[in-house]
Amino acid sequence: MTRSIFRHFAVLLPLILPLPTYAIDIEELAAALAERGADSTAYEQTRYLGILDEPLESSGRLSFEPPDRLVQEQREPEARILTLDGEQLTFEADGRRRVVQLEDSPEGAALADSLRGILNGRIDVLSEDYELVLNERPDDGWRLHLLPLRGELADRIRRIEVIGQIDAGLAIVERLTLEFANGDRSVMRLDQHREDEPDHEPASP
C-alpha cells in the first residue's frame, strides 16, 4: 500500500519556472525555481499500468506551498487527496485517512526529496541522485530529463521528463512524465490557465 501511495504521488510536479528568453542554462533554471512561490493548477493524469488493458484517467487540482508542502486533490473519477508535508505523507479517500512517515519508506523518502528538490530549485540535491539533461525545444520550448544515478532509485524509476514552454518570460510546465523500471508510465498534463469552476450558479438577470 505504501509503495502504491508513493507511486501515485510521484508525478506531482506543479511548476511555473521563470526563465530568460535566451539559451536555457541549468543553473539559471535552478535559481528561477528557488524564487517561485505558492502555486495551484488544474491537471489531467494518465497512468499506463502493465496489469491493466486500458489506461487510468484522472483529473483535479495540484498545489505547492514552499518549502515542502505539496497537495494533489483528485476530483475525477473519485475524490481523494494526497498531501506531502514535511516528513509525512497523508492519503485521504472514502472518509478514511492514512498517514505514512517518510522515514518508514527509504524509497518514498528519496522520491519525495527529489520532487522537492525540483520544486525548490535544489540542484545540489538533485545532482546527487540524478543526471540532469536540459534541452531547448522549438518555439521557446524546453525539456528537462532526470536520469537516476543511485541503485535504489534506478531499480524503481527509469527516468523523469518535464516539458514546458517559455511564455512572456515565464517557463510553464505543460507535461510531466514518470517512467518506472517495470514499464509502467504516468503522464500528467498541467493547465496553468484553466480556472476552477464557480461554486455557485450565477444570479439570474
RASULVEN-V412132 format. One record per pair of residues at least 6 apart in sequence whose C-alpha atoms are under 8 Angstrom apart, sorted by the first residue. I is the first residue (numbers start at 0). J is the second residue. Records with the same first field share a line. If there is no record, write none. Layout:
I: J, J
This chain:
1: 99, 104
2: 107
4: 90
5: 107
8: 71, 81
9: 110, 111, 114, 177
10: 175, 176, 177, 185, 186, 187
11: 61, 69, 71, 114
12: 114, 118, 175
13: 38, 39, 40, 61, 62, 63, 118, 172, 189
14: 38, 118, 171, 172
15: 32, 35, 38, 169, 170, 171, 172
16: 28, 31, 32, 35, 169, 170, 171, 172
17: 28, 31, 32, 35, 168, 169, 170, 171
18: 27, 28, 31, 165, 168, 169, 170
19: 168, 169
20: 139, 165, 168
22: 135
23: 133, 134, 135, 141
24: 133
25: 133
26: 122
28: 120
29: 119, 120, 121, 122
30: 120
31: 120
32: 117, 118, 119, 120
33: 118, 119, 120, 121
34: 119
35: 119
36: 64, 65
37: 62, 63, 64, 65
38: 62, 63, 64
39: 60, 61, 62, 63
40: 60, 61, 62, 189, 190, 191, 192, 193, 194
41: 58, 59, 60, 61, 189, 190, 191, 193, 194, 195
42: 58, 59, 60, 61, 187, 188, 189, 190
43: 56, 57, 58, 59, 187, 188, 189
44: 56, 57, 58, 185, 186, 187, 188
45: 54, 55, 56, 57, 185, 186, 187
46: 54, 55, 56, 183, 184, 185, 186
47: 53, 54, 55, 183, 184, 185
48: 54, 182, 183, 184
49: 182, 183
56: 76
57: 73, 74, 75, 76
58: 73, 74, 75, 76
59: 71, 72, 73, 74, 75
60: 71, 72, 73, 74
61: 69, 70, 71, 72
62: 69, 70, 71
63: 69, 70
65: 119
66: 115, 119
67: 83, 84, 85, 115
68: 82, 83, 84, 85
69: 82, 83, 84
70: 80, 81, 82, 83
71: 80, 81, 82
72: 78, 79, 80, 81
73: 79, 80
78: 92, 93
79: 90, 91, 92, 93
80: 89, 90, 91, 92
81: 88, 89, 90, 91
82: 88, 89, 90
83: 89
86: 100, 101, 102, 108
87: 98, 99, 100, 101
88: 98, 99, 100, 101
89: 96, 97, 98, 99
90: 96, 97, 98
91: 97
101: 107, 108
102: 108
106: 151, 152
109: 152
110: 152
112: 124
113: 124, 125, 128
115: 121
116: 122, 124, 125
117: 125
125: 131
127: 148
128: 147, 148, 149, 152
129: 145, 146, 147, 148, 149
130: 144, 145, 146, 147, 148
131: 143, 144, 145, 146
132: 143, 144, 145
133: 141, 142, 143, 144
134: 141, 142, 143
135: 141, 142
136: 142
138: 164
139: 164, 165, 166
140: 162, 163, 164, 165
141: 162, 163, 164, 165
142: 160, 161, 162, 163
143: 160, 161, 162
144: 158, 159, 160, 161
145: 158, 159, 160
146: 157, 158, 159
147: 153, 156, 157, 158
153: 180
154: 180
155: 179, 180, 181
156: 177, 178, 179, 180
157: 177, 178, 179, 180
158: 177, 178, 179
159: 175, 176, 177, 178
160: 175, 176, 177
161: 172, 173, 174, 175, 176
162: 172, 173, 174, 175
163: 170, 171, 172, 173, 174
164: 170, 171, 172, 173
165: 171
171: 191
172: 189
173: 188, 189, 190
174: 186, 187, 188, 189
175: 186, 187, 188
176: 184, 185, 186, 187
177: 184, 185, 186
178: 184, 185
